[in-house]
Amino acid sequence: MELIYSSVIPVQYPDVSNFQKTFERQLVASGEIKIATGYVSEDSLMELKSIFAHYKKSATPKACDLIIGMHGREGFTRPQYEAACSLGQFLSDNRIGCVRVCTAFKFHGKVYSFLKNQLPHASIVGSSNISNILGLGAQWEVDTLITETQKITDLIGLHEDIARKTTKPILEYTDVKFIDRQDLLEGCSNVEKVSHQELDRAKHSVTGLTFDIPLKAEARSNLNAHFGKGREAPTGLIRSRPWYEVEVIVPLAITTLSGYPPIGETFTVYTDDGWSFKCKVNGQNSKNLRSEGDLQILGRWIKGRMEDARVLKVGELVTAEMLQHYGTNHLKLSATNDPRLWLLDFSPKKI
């Protein structure tokens, strides 16, 4: 048995195994995983899909059976449900697993059991929902890695019993309760909510210097980085770029204009819907505009608004037609009297 726990400021243990690395290490070594988790997030489900899609192309495909424990009673946001269906359809089409919804009761457990050559290999039990495979590090979790064969066998049997008696496959689950997504960036690290008064003050301090930055919908970059080349983790696992990872490529015709933030510049943005986070300009000719520290902040803000407007489903390529339907294909970056503060607008307009 091995303890697995988070390392989050101000309590950090850099030499201790965390959930993400332990999960990856066990998955690489195994051929099948059975997951029973209380809650899911759309980005973690897309991460799972990309992992199993990679292994489907290899000589050693892996299987997955996933039980979603709480959403059957508490409800799904539409992005969560769309991601669950996308993963479920992929596993079903390739005959490598199933996504299930617990309907008999609220299941709040978090159990991950790995099989190698159809034999018990390892289990992780603890507080981590499946979203912890993203390793975002903002929430403290404690888990246990179990390697005793009989205990793993018992946990696999428990999973199979729950799956058989209490669940329905997501693709056959018709009694879906939809709930509104909470504030789009609520709970994200390095993001703050701006008061109406503060946002109004900033809007009244604009200088008139504005850049209309086009959003491009290439197949493997910009808004669609998720579909580009993945990254190999130290464990050997190939990970696609996260669903919400976005890096806006700004044309040279804009970056060379007077007043555009210079390369290496970090500044705070207030968004038109009242969020505050830091952005940075870098890359050759200052072409890259990204959220600082976490590329998913800017992407969650852009893609999330398109999802909430029902023009984009989780797992789909962003297209020019989607942006047209949303109502704008530009970001508007406006300077204020404070050189460290800019306004960022992605509100729908007629194109």
N, C-alpha and C positions, 0 to 999 in steps of 0.2 A: 504494500500500500504506500502511496506517495501523495503528500499534500500538494495542491496546486492553488496558488492564490495570486491576486492582482498585485501590481506595483504602481501605486498612484500617489502622487505628491499630496501630502508630505510624508506618507508612509510608503517607502520604496524598498524593494528587495530585488535588485537587478539580477542576482544569480539564481533566483527561484523560478521554476517552471511556471508558465502561465497557461491559461486554458487554450488559447489559440495555438501555441506551439505544440502543446501536448496532443490536442485534437489532430493537428496536421501530421505529427509523427506517427500516431496510431493509425490514421487513415492510409498513409503511404504504405505502412507495413501490412495492411489487411486487405481483404477482398470484398467485404460487406460491412455495412454499418446499420444498426437499428437505433433510431433517435426518437425519444419521447420528450417533448419540451412543452413548457407551459405556454410561452408566447413566442411569436415569430415576428420578424421585420421583413419588409420587402427586399431590402438590400442583402440580408443574410440568405434569403431563399434564392436570390439571383446568384449569390456566391456559390451556393451548393450546386446550382444548375451548371455553372461554368466549370466547376471541379469535375462533376461527373461527365460532362460533355467532353472534357479533355481526355479522361480515361476511356471513354467510349471509342475514341479514335486510336487508342493504343492497343497493344496485344494483351493487356491485362485490365479489361473493363471492371468497374466496381459497381456494386448494388447498394441501394438505400431504401429503407422503409422508415418513413417519418410520420409520427403521430403529433398532431397539433392539439394541445390539451385544453386551452382556455377559451379560444375564440369561438368554438361551437356554441357556447352559452353566452359569452360576453359580446360577441360580434367581431367582424372584420372591418377594417377600413378597406376601401376599394383597392388601393395599391397592394395591401397585404393579400387580399383574396386573389387578385390578378397574378401576383407572383407565385402564390401557392398552386394555382391552376397551371401556370406555365411550367413549373417544376414537375407537377404531377403528370402533365401531358407528356413531357419529355421522358420521364421514367417509364410511363406506360408504353409509349411508342417504341421504346428501345428494350422493353421487357427486362428492365433492371431495377424495378421497385415500384413504390406507391407512396403517395401523400394521403394521409388519413386525417379526419377530424373526429375528435372525441365528442360524442353527442349524449352519452348517458349521464355524465357528471362533469364537474370542473376538475381536470387533471392538471396539477401544478408541479408535478415532478420534473426533474431534468436528468435524464439517463441516456448515456451514449455507449452502446455496446458494439464492439468490433469483433468480427469473425475472420479468421485466416484459414483458408482451405476448408471452410464450413465448420470450423472448430472454434470454440471460445478463445479469444485472444486477449482482450482487455475491456474494461468498462470505466467510464468517467461518471461519477455521481456527485451532485452538489447543487450550487445555486445558479449556475450559468445557463441562461436560455441560449438558444442557437445563435442569437445575434452576437454572442461573445466570440464567434469564430472570426469576426471582423477585427478584433483586437483594438477597439476604439479607446479603451483605457480610461473612460470617464467614470466608471462604476466599479466599486469593489466587489469581487466575487471570491468564493472559496469552494474548491472542489476536491475530490479524491480520485486518484487513479488506482483502480483495482486490478490486480493481476492473478488473484487466486481463481483457479478454474471453476470450482464449484459455485462461488459467488457470482461469477460472470454467467455461468449456466443458469442460475436462478434468475438473474436479471433479464436474460434473453427470454426465458420462459414467461416472466411477468409481462414483458413487452408483447409477446405473441398472444397471451391471454387477453390483455387489454385491447389489442388490435382486433381480435376475433369477436369479442363480446360487446365492445363499447364504441366502435368507430364506424365511419362510412368513408369510402374513398372520396377525395375532394371533387373528383370529376363526376361523382354521382350524388353529391351533396346539394340538394335543391333548397333546403330550408335555411338559406343564408340570411343572417341578420347583419345589416350594414350600419356602421357607426361613422360619425364624422371624424376625420383625422384631427388630432390636436394641433395647436399652432405649429406651423410648418417646421420651424427650426427649434422648437421648444426642447430643451434638454441637450442640445448640441454644445460641445465645448467651444469656448472662445466666441460665443454668440450671445448677444444681449438684446432684450426687447427695449425699444425706444418709446418713451411716452409721447402722446399726441402733442403735448406742448413743446417738447424738445424737437420733434420732427418738424412742426410748424416753424419754430425758430430757425432751423437749418434751411428750410425752404425759402424763408424770407431773406436769407443771407447769400443766395446764389449770386454769382458775379456776371453771369451771362456767357461764361465759357463752357461750352457743351460739346461732347463728342458722341455721335451716333455710331455705335459699334455694331456691325452686322453679325448675326449669329448664323453660322454656316452648318449645314447638315451633311457633311461628308460621311461616308460609311464607317470610317474607323478613327476619326479624330474629332476634336472640338466637343460637341455634345454627345458624340457616339464613341468616346474613348473605351467604353466597356467592350466594344466589339473589336478593338484593336489587339495588338500583340500583348499577351499576358506577361506576367513576371514570375520567375522561379523563386520560391521561398527557400530559405536555408535548409528546410526539411526535404527539399526536392519536389514539393507540391507546386504545380503550375496554377497560378491564381490569375484570373482575368482582372482587369482594372475594375474597381467597384462600380456598381450600377450608377451611383450618383457622382462619380468622378468626372469633372468637366474642367477643361482649360480653354478659355476663349482665345482664339488666334486673331489678333487685331491687324488689319491691313497696314502696310507701310505708309499708305497715303494718309492714314490717321495718326500713326505713332510719330510721324515727322512733323506734325502740325505744332505750332507754338502753343505751349502750355500743357501739352500732354505729359502725364507723369513720366519722369525719366527712369531708365533701367535701374533696377535695384530699389526703387521707391516703394515703401510700405505706407499705406494710408488707411484710414477708417472710412467705411461707407455706411450711410444710412439708406436703407432700401425704401421704396415707395410704400411698402406695406408695413414698415416700422421695425425692421431688424437692423442690428449693428454688428459688423464684423470687419476684420482687416483683410485687405487685398494687397497684392504685390504685382509689380510689373517686372518681368525679366525675359531672358532669351534674346536671341539675335534681333537687333533693331527694336527692342522692347516689345516684341510681338506677342508675348504671353501675358494674359491677364488671368490671375488665379486668386483664389482665397488663400490667405497665408496659413501655413501649418497643416491644413487639411483641405485638399482639393475638393472634397465632397460637400463642403459648406455652400460654395457657389453653385455647384451642380444640384444639390438638394433644393436650393432656392429656385433655380430655373426649371428643372425637370418637375419638381414637386408642384409648382404652380400650373404647369401643363397637365399634370396628372389630375389635380383638383378640378381643372377646367374640363376634364373628360376628353381631351384631345390626344392624350398619350397614355398608353397602358404600359405597365412595368414589363420590361423585356423587349419592347419594340424599338426599332431604329427611329430616331427623330428625323423627320423629313421636312422639306420645305413646305409641303402641303399642310403638315401639322402646325407649323409656325403661322402659316397663313390663316388657318382655322382658329388658332389661339388669339390672333389679333395683332401680333407684332413679330418682326424678325430682327429686331435691334435691341440692344441695351443702350440706355441713355445715361452717360456719365457726365455729371455737372459739378463744376467747381463751386466752392463756397468761399466766404471771406477767410475762413480758417484753412490754410494750405494743407493741413493734415486731414481734412474732412471733405468728402465728396458725397454727392447723392447718386444713387443707382436706381434706375427705373426700368421695370419690365412689365408695366401695366398694359393690358390689351388696348389696342387702337385699331383703327381701320388702316389697312395697308394699301 
